């Protein structure tokens, strides 16, 4: 077992450090990271390569047209995986899996980010993204392990006030401006009960609230929903809003139907945020 205090020895620069405890087993937690067939069930759209020393891994997010390539620096199943990204701004990603009183602890450290103030917003977004991902991982391990999924995804570059978006993502009145007819989110660990525009019901556990993003389980589709926000372009200061989710066992046409409904919801969100268009017409993800 790798002592928790040794993990930072392989890291430099600013680091994200987040962990979750799951009722699942260390073997399943390892498989979720090391096997590309499992990785696409909870994290990325496509994945190639196995977590073996000196091997190359490629993780792709097709909807954002983003791909990260990693070299496996260390692989000690089922306890420790250390990766280094390639490219102009290399970073290191470490996953440490250990026994916990209530099951299995999964700790993630992602390091190598600049310490300069101009990177602060991006660092906050990266940290939020990993907290969301780890919450989804815990849900996947406990309820959906080994099941394929179909996703729905709407992403929109725009300008907005972070406090205003936070109210639209969390407050019952704010949610009713664009997404819901009734209901509220609650707090992490509590229950969510929303009636979406058009009457679709969303019930499930509140999985994460990072302060800028929220994630919740969606019992009716055996899935999850995320309300996300992150910097889009450092030079222009453009940000993005993103609503995405999955259903494990959801059919492709069912996911497409939900995506159309989410598209209409994001159209309303863009309107209530009073966005001033700054990009070419028709730019949508």
C-alpha positions in Angstrom: 0.0 0.0 0.0 1.3 3.5 -0.9 1.4 5.8 2.1 -0.7 8.9 1.4 2.2 11.2 2.5 4.5 10.0 -0.3 2.2 11.0 -3.2 3.4 14.6 -3.6 7.0 13.6 -4.0 6.3 13.1 -7.8 4.7 16.5 -8.3 5.7 20.1 -9.0 3.8 23.4 -9.4 0.2 23.9 -8.4 -1.8 20.7 -7.8 -5.4 19.6 -7.5 -5.8 17.1 -4.7 -9.2 15.4 -4.3 -10.4 12.1 -2.9 -13.6 10.1 -2.5 -14.5 7.0 -0.5 -16.6 4.4 -2.2 -18.3 1.2 -1.0 -16.8 -0.5 -4.1 -13.6 -2.6 -4.1 -10.0 -1.5 -4.9 -10.0 -3.9 -7.8 -13.0 -2.2 -9.5 -11.6 1.2 -8.7 -8.3 0.2 -10.4 -10.2 -1.2 -13.4 -12.1 2.0 -13.8 -8.8 3.9 -14.4 -6.7 1.2 -16.1 -9.0 -0.4 -18.5 -10.1 1.7 -21.5 -13.4 -0.2 -21.7 -14.2 0.8 -18.2 -12.9 4.4 -18.5 -15.4 5.2 -21.3 -18.2 4.0 -19.0 -17.8 7.0 -16.7 -15.2 9.5 -17.8 -14.1 10.0 -21.4 -15.8 9.4 -24.8 -12.9 7.3 -26.2 -9.8 5.7 -24.6 -7.0 3.7 -25.9 -4.1 2.0 -24.1 -3.8 0.0 -20.9 -2.1 1.2 -17.7 1.2 -0.6 -18.1 4.6 1.0 -17.5 5.9 3.1 -20.5 2.7 2.7 -22.4 0.8 5.5 -24.1 -2.8 6.3 -23.1 -5.1 8.5 -25.2 -8.3 10.0 -23.6 -10.6 11.8 -26.0 -13.6 14.1 -25.4 -15.2 14.1 -28.8 -17.9 16.7 -28.1 -15.2 19.2 -27.0 -12.8 18.0 -29.7 -10.2 17.5 -27.0 -7.6 14.7 -26.5 -5.0 14.2 -23.9 -2.1 11.8 -24.3 -0.3 10.3 -21.3 2.8 8.3 -20.7 2.5 5.7 -17.9 5.4 6.5 -15.5 4.3 4.0 -12.8 1.7 1.3 -12.6 1.2 -0.7 -9.4 -2.2 -2.4 -9.5 -4.4 -2.0 -7.7 -2.9 0.8 -5.7 -1.1 3.4 -7.7 -1.0 4.9 -11.2 1.2 7.8 -12.2 0.8 9.4 -15.7 2.5 12.3 -17.4 0.8 14.2 -20.2 2.6 15.1 -23.4 2.4 18.4 -25.2 3.6 22.0 -24.6 2.3 22.1 -21.0 3.0 18.7 -19.4 1.3 17.8 -16.2 1.2 14.7 -14.0 -1.8 12.8 -12.9 -1.6 10.3 -10.0 -4.3 8.0 -8.8 -3.9 6.3 -5.4 -6.3 3.6 -4.3 -6.3 2.3 -0.7 -8.5 0.5 1.8 -10.7 2.7 3.9 -12.9 2.1 6.9 -16.0 2.3 4.8 -14.7 0.7 1.6 -12.1 2.1 -0.8 -10.4 5.5 -0.9 -9.5 7.0 -4.3 -7.2 9.9 -4.2 -6.3 12.0 -7.3 -3.5 14.5 -7.7 -3.1 16.5 -10.9 -0.1 18.8 -10.8 2.1 21.0 -12.9 -0.1 24.1 -13.2 1.3 27.6 -13.1 1.4 29.5 -9.8 0.8 32.8 -11.5 -2.4 34.8 -10.8 -3.5 34.8 -14.5 -4.0 31.0 -14.2 -6.2 31.2 -11.1 -9.6 30.9 -12.9 -8.4 28.0 -14.9 -7.0 26.3 -11.8 -10.4 26.7 -10.1 -12.1 25.2 -13.1 -9.7 22.2 -13.3 -10.2 21.5 -9.6 -13.9 21.8 -9.9 -13.9 19.5 -12.9 -12.0 16.8 -11.0 -14.3 17.0 -8.0 -17.2 16.5 -10.3 -15.5 13.6 -12.1 -14.6 11.9 -8.8 -18.2 12.2 -7.6 -19.4 10.6 -10.9 -16.8 7.9 -10.5 -18.1 7.0 -7.0 -21.6 6.8 -8.3 -20.5 4.7 -11.3 -18.6 2.3 -9.1 -21.4 1.7 -6.7 -24.3 1.6 -9.1 -23.3 1.3 -12.8 -20.0 -0.5 -13.0 -19.6 -2.5 -16.2 -22.6 -0.9 -18.0 -22.3 1.1 -21.3 -23.9 4.5 -21.5 -25.3 7.1 -24.0 -24.7 10.7 -23.4 -26.4 14.1 -24.0 -24.3 17.2 -24.2 -24.8 20.9 -24.9 -22.0 23.4 -24.5 -22.1 27.1 -25.3 -19.3 29.7 -25.3 -20.5 33.0 -23.8 -19.8 35.8 -21.4 -21.5 35.8 -18.0 -21.2 36.8 -14.4 -20.2 33.9 -12.2 -22.5 34.9 -9.3 -25.4 35.2 -11.7 -24.8 31.8 -13.2 -24.4 30.3 -9.7 -27.9 31.5 -8.8 -29.3 30.1 -12.0 -27.6 26.7 -11.3 -28.6 26.4 -7.7 -31.5 28.5 -6.5 -35.0 27.2 -7.1 -36.1 30.5 -8.6 -33.0 30.6 -10.8 -33.5 27.1 -12.1 -37.1 28.0 -13.0 -35.9 30.7 -15.2 -34.5 28.2 -17.7 -34.6 24.5 -16.7 -37.4 23.6 -14.3 -41.0 24.0 -13.5 -40.5 23.2 -9.9 -38.2 21.6 -7.4 -34.8 22.2 -5.7 -31.3 20.6 -5.6 -30.6 20.3 -1.9 -27.0 19.7 -0.6 -24.5 17.0 -1.4 -25.6 13.7 0.0 -29.2 14.9 0.0 -32.0 14.2 -2.5 -32.8 16.2 -5.7 -36.4 16.4 -7.0 -36.9 18.5 -10.1 -39.7 18.8 -12.6 -38.1 19.9 -15.8 -39.7 22.1 -18.4 -42.1 19.8 -20.3 -42.8 17.6 -17.3 -39.8 15.2 -17.3 -39.0 14.2 -13.7 -35.4 14.2 -12.3 -34.9 12.5 -8.9 -31.7 11.3 -7.4 -28.8 12.0 -5.0 -27.0 15.3 -5.1 -23.5 14.1 -6.0 -21.4 17.3 -5.9 -21.5 21.1 -5.5 -18.1 22.7 -6.1 -19.3 26.3 -5.9 -19.2 26.7 -9.7 -20.6 23.4 -10.9 -23.1 20.8 -9.7 -23.7 17.1 -10.3 -26.7 14.9 -9.5 -27.8 11.4 -10.1 -30.9 10.9 -12.3 -32.8 7.9 -11.1 -35.4 7.9 -13.9 -32.7 7.2 -16.6 -30.2 5.3 -14.4 -27.9 8.3 -15.0 -26.4 11.6 -14.0 -26.7 15.3 -14.9 -24.0 18.0 -14.6 -24.4 21.7 -14.8 -20.9 23.0 -15.7 -19.0 26.2 -16.3 -15.3 26.8 -17.2 -13.0 29.3 -19.0 -13.1 28.9 -22.8 -10.5 31.2 -24.1 -7.8 32.9 -22.0 -7.0 35.6 -24.5 -10.6 36.8 -24.9 -11.9 36.0 -21.4 -14.7 33.9 -23.0 -16.3 31.4 -20.6 -18.5 28.4 -21.4 -21.6 26.9 -19.9 -22.2 23.2 -20.4 -25.0 20.8 -19.5 -24.2 17.2 -19.9 -25.3 13.8 -18.7 -25.5 10.1 -19.3 -27.9 7.2 -18.9 -26.4 3.8 -18.3 -28.7 1.6 -20.3 -30.3 4.7 -22.0 -31.0 4.1 -25.7 -29.3 6.4 -28.3 -32.6 7.9 -29.5 -33.7 8.5 -25.9 -30.4 10.4 -25.2 -30.9 12.4 -28.4 -34.4 13.4 -27.2 -33.1 14.6 -23.9 -30.3 16.5 -25.7 -32.9 18.4 -27.7 -34.7 19.4 -24.5 -31.4 20.5 -23.0 -30.6 22.5 -26.1 -33.8 24.4 -25.6 -33.1 24.9 -21.9 -29.6 26.3 -22.7 -31.2 28.6 -25.2 -33.3 30.0 -22.4 -30.3 30.2 -20.1 -28.4 32.2 -22.7 -31.3 34.6 -22.9 -31.6 35.2 -19.2 -27.9 35.7 -18.8 -28.3 38.6 -21.3 -25.3 37.5 -23.4 -23.8 39.9 -25.9 -22.8 37.7 -28.9 -19.1 37.9 -29.6 -18.5 34.7 -31.6 -19.4 33.9 -35.2 -23.1 33.0 -35.6 -23.8 29.3 -35.4 -20.9 28.3 -33.1 -22.3 25.6 -31.0 -20.9 22.5 -29.5 
